[in-house]
Amino acid sequence: AGATNIRRGRHPGWGEVVVYGERSFQERAAPPHTKLGELYATALCGNDITGSCFYVIGSLVKVAGVWAPVGAIAASCTLWLYRWVYTEAVTALPFNGGIYNLLLNTVRSKKVAGLVATMTILSYIATCVVSATSAAAYLQAVVYPDGLSEQHATDFHMLVAIALIVFFAVLKMCGMSESAKVAAGMFVFHLLTMAVLMIAAVVAVALPGELRGIPFETVGKNVRQNFEYTGNLDIWGRMLLGFSSAMLGVSGFETSANFVEEQADGVFPKTLRNMWVAVSLLNVGFTFVVLFATKLADLGKHSDHALAFLGAQVGGRWLEVWVCIDAFVVLAAAVLTSFVGISGLMTRMSGDRVVPEIFLKQDKVTTIAFGLICISLVLMLRADTTALEATYSFAFLAVMILFALSVFVLQTTRPLLPREMKNNPWIPTLAAALVAAALFDTVKHNLAIVPVFFCYLLVLAGSLVAYVLRIKLIRFVKKLAELVGLPSAVIRFLQRHIDSIQAHSSVVYFAKTANICRLNKALMYVRDNEDTNHCRIVHVYRNEADIPQQLVHAVQILDCVYPSIRVDVVLVHGVFSSAVIQNLSDEFLIPPNQMFITCPTSEDHAKRLQNLCGVRVIMAHEEEMEHWPSEVETLGVPTADSMPLLGKGTSLTELLKEGRARSGSWHQTHPAPTVGLTEVLLESSV
């Protein structure tokens, strides 16, 4: 009855019942694709995290002094906790996308997932800029070994950083893809370089001067001067600041979660273990070594290329050049990693209709926009490594906190979702608390950078919110146009644009039972998160007797309750599987990531979430409801006399014969342009 008062153009029409007969569902053959093993997968993400030592060691010892190893050890312990946090989250939802994917499938608001994803976008921006400027600093150590004036050094860093960003943006647009073998080779070479540097430093400190080491007197003098440089005041404050700086050295730990779909079974937890071991050995080891091999006062003057300075002290010019070359290659490659990472994330978000569709159809738009934003940050902060690292820390640490908190959401809203392990709640709690302490201290000591960070964050978040709420904004403009008396052609244009958006945004919800409460929650989710005015409630059945008796009745009641959404009932004869999802995607031209289900609990291989084409989980496990709630019976809702009721003598044949349902015919359609979780492939440059 409420639909009669709806304005013309706002009511999409009443839903219908469509019955699809038996069909031999065949799963679409996936293109040949070799999953990554432990070495290649570790290399892809390991280059990123182990490369962070090039810029974190200098900043760490500069602020913490002799207490730098304490901060590095604390960061290593925090990362150990996050091994289990990431393992639970990603094995439960083994799809690309990181925290965005986690929240998209656990909270009932797509807007929240999108807003949190802006922190990941900022993290990619900061990664690109910090890597580019750090690579420029190491290049300067080779090209200008005698150093430059402060102004000339700043200009050189800005020029090289911008050149790197432009160069890799062009390469990305030209279609440069990643080779896991090249990544593995670079990873091995990088670890070899770090091993040579570490061994050279230990030998130089441990052996007497006549054996080409640093004289013991010099080592002792270095230690005394380093304690004097640190001072005895505010030891706890220096340790906390060292911890917050050391946390920047574990950035990249989240990278493995962004391409988990490309990894073989069981590889993901091993990549987390390998990264934790590698970064702990490097960061803790180098912070100890520099205390004996260098004067921290001198190292602080070269903090932007600290490891090259260490190489010169313990091995001479040859080792300094070697370290600089390795640093430039690894850090420059991290720039391309950022381009590829943001491309995958924007493609995924565009497929979920969180950002404009142009990012899905034109990858070059993402590349150009991302490159321009990164260049603007370089110019705004004038390639100041300290300021850029602070910006990076804000974004990265915020993402880490939110990821740990998201595990609580996962445990409470999807408790029966199969996963390899389930953490004690104290593990994500402690992990989030430690990172929160690091973030608080970082903000406290970098207050001048906070406005810059929030400027970029608000622009990104505001743009995303404006797009997600675009229909409401257009309706507001339309109402304003009507009030001021603009020509009717303008008003019709705005309405046609709204209709076009809604017609392009049809969705599917797979209903297992006739639980009207769950069906209502599904439609509430669609109303609150999607721009569509058409939702198909699909039930897949083996035998007609298995179809829930009140399904058609319940959906038609909800079709009246939500007059702005056309709600169809689609009954498909078959067995729910990925093949059914693919065929329905082709039939309705709806990508699988716009198809929704309740939380699966089956351990059956064919029904595991990762084998269901990337459908979205919007509710917890669904229980069968044998009887309608007593409240529904007392509301005087229509009965089988006034609305079709399937069951109790009413067969599909009778519904079709009486015209209360129509028979759907499978068409030979072109595959829908799917951009589901399994379609977002990570190309990496490292």
C-alpha positions, 0 to 999 in steps of 0.5 A, a space after each residue: 500500500 505504501 508504494 502507491 504514494 511513491 513518486 513516479 520514477 522511484 518505484 521500479 515495479 513489483 518483483 516476480 517469481 522466476 523458475 530456472 530448470 535443470 541445467 548441466 552447470 559447468 565451471 568456467 575453466 580458469 586460465 592456467 596459473 601457477 601458484 607461488 611457492 614459499 620462496 617466490 611469495 616470500 620474495 615478493 613481500 620480503 623485498 618490501 619489508 627488508 628494504 625498510 632497514 635502509 631508511 629506518 636504521 638511521 632514524 631509529 638510532 638518531 632518536 633513541 641513541 644507545 637504546 635503539 636495540 630495545 626499540 627494535 626488539 620491542 618492534 620484533 615482539 609486536 610483529 610476532 603477535 601480528 603473525 597470528 593476527 594476520 594468520 587468523 584473518 587471512 585464512 578465514 577470508 583468503 582474498 586479496 585486499 587486506 583490511 578492506 576485504 576483511 571489513 567488507 565481509 564482516 561489517 554491515 557497512 560498505 562505507 566503513 570498509 571504504 573509509 578504512 581503505 583510505 588509510 591503506 591508500 595513504 600508506 601506499 602513497 607514503 610508501 612510494 614517496 619515502 622509497 623514492 626519496 630514500 633511493 635518492 639519498 643513497 644515489 647521492 652517496 654514490 654520485 656525490 661522495 663528498 656531500 652537497 649543501 643542504 639546499 642542493 641536497 634537497 633539490 637533488 632528492 626532490 628531482 630524483 624522487 619525482 623522476 623515479 615516480 614518473 619513470 615507474 608510472 610510465 612503465 606501469 602504463 606501458 604494461 610492465 608486469 612482474 616476474 617472481 623469478 626476478 623478485 626472488 633473484 633480487 631478494 637473494 641479492 639483497 639478503 646477500 648484501 645485508 649479510 656481507 655488510 653485517 659480517 663486515 661490521 662484526 669482523 671490523 668490531 671484533 678483530 684487532 686493528 692489525 687484522 684490518 678491523 677497527 682498533 679496540 680503542 676506537 670501538 671503546 671510544 665509540 661506545 663512550 661517545 654514544 652514551 654521551 650522545 644519548 644522555 641519561 635523561 628521559 630513558 623511557 621516553 627515548 625507548 618509546 620513541 625508538 619503538 615507534 621509529 622501529 615500527 616503521 621498519 616492519 612496514 610491508 608486513 601486510 603486503 603478503 595479505 594483498 596477494 594471498 590468492 596467488 599463493 599455494 595452500 599453506 604458504 601464507 603463514 610461512 611468508 609471515 614467519 620468514 618476514 618476521 625472522 628476516 626483519 628481526 635479524 636485520 633491524 636488531 642486528 644493525 642497531 647493535 652493530 652501529 653502536 660499536 662501529 660508528 659514532 651516533 653523532 656522525 651517523 645522525 648526520 647521514 641518517 638518510 643513508 645510514 647503512 651506506 655510511 656503516 659500509 664505508 666505516 667497516 669496509 671502505 668505499 667498495 662496500 659503501 657503493 655496493 650497499 648504495 646500489 642494492 638500496 637504490 634498486 630495492 627502494 626504487 622497485 618499491 615505488 613500482 610496488 606501490 603503483 601496482 598495489 594501489 592499482 589492485 586495490 582501486 580495481 577491487 574497490 571499483 568493482 564493489 562500487 565504492 569508487 568510480 567505475 573508471 578506475 576499473 575500466 581505465 587503469 591508467 587513470 589510477 596510475 596518473 592520479 596516484 603519481 600526481 598525488 605522490 609528486 604533490 607530497 614530495 613537493 609539499 614536504 620538500 623531500 624531507 625524509 623525517 617528515 615523510 617517514 612520520 606521514 608513513 608511520 601515521 598511515 601504516 600504524 593506523 592500518 595495523 591498529 585497525 587490522 587487529 581490531 578487525 579481528 575482534 569483529 571477525 570473531 564476533 560476527 563470523 564465529 563459525 567461518 572456517 579458519 586455520 586458527 583462532 586467537 585468544 582475544 588477548 593477542 589482538 588486544 595486546 598487538 593493537 595496544 602496542 601499536 597504539 602506543 607507537 602511533 601516539 608517540 609518533 604523533 606527539 613528536 611530529 605534530 607539525 606533520 599532522 595537518 598535512 596527513 589529515 589534509 590528504 586523508 580528508 580529501 581521499 575520505 571526502 571523495 569516497 563518501 561523495 561517490 558512495 552517497 552520489 544518488 542522495 547528492 543528485 536527488 538533493 541537487 534535483 530537489 534544489 533545481 525544482 525549487 529554483 525553477 530550473 528547466 524541466 530538461 535539467 530535472 529529467 536529466 538528473 532523474 535519468 542519471 539516477 535511473 541509469 546508476 540504479 539499473 546498472 547496480 543489480 545485486 543477488 542474495 543467495 537465500 538458504 531458508 525462508 527466514 523472513 528476519 534474515 531476508 529483511 536484514 539482507 534487503 536492509 543491507 542492500 538498501 543501505 550499501 548499494 545503489 540498486 533498485 533491483 535485488 534477486 533472491 536466489 534459492 538453489 534446490 535439488 528437489 522441489 520438496 526442499 524449497 522452503 515453504 514460505 520463501 515466495 510469500 516472505 519475499 513478496 511481503 518484503 517487496 511491499 515493505 521496500 517499494 523502492 527496490 524490486 525484489 524477485 524470487 529466482 528458483 534454480 534447480 541444481 547444487 549450490 557451487 561455483 559453477 552455479 554462481 558463474 552461470 548466474 553471473 553470465 545470465 544476469 550480467 552481475 559480477 560475483 562480487 555483487 552477489 551476497 551470501 550468509 556466512 558459510 560454515 562447511 569444510 567441504 572443498 566445493 563450498 569453502 568461501 575461497 572457492 565461491 568466486 568471490 561472493 560477499 559475506 553480509 551476515 552470520 551463519 543462517 539457521 533454518 526457521 521451521 515456523 514463522 515468528 508469532 509476531 508475524 501471525 498477529 500482524 495480519 499479514 497476507 496469507 496463501 489466499 492472497 499471495 503465492 505460497 510455495 508448499 503445502 500442495 502448491 507446486 512449481 508446476 501450478 505456479 507456472 501454469 497459473 501465471 504466478 511464476 514464469 519459466 526462465 530460460 538459460 541464455 548463451 550470454 557473454 561472461 559478466 565483467 567480473 572483478 571479484 576477489 579472485 580477479 584482483 591479481 597482484 603484480 609486484 615489481 620486487 
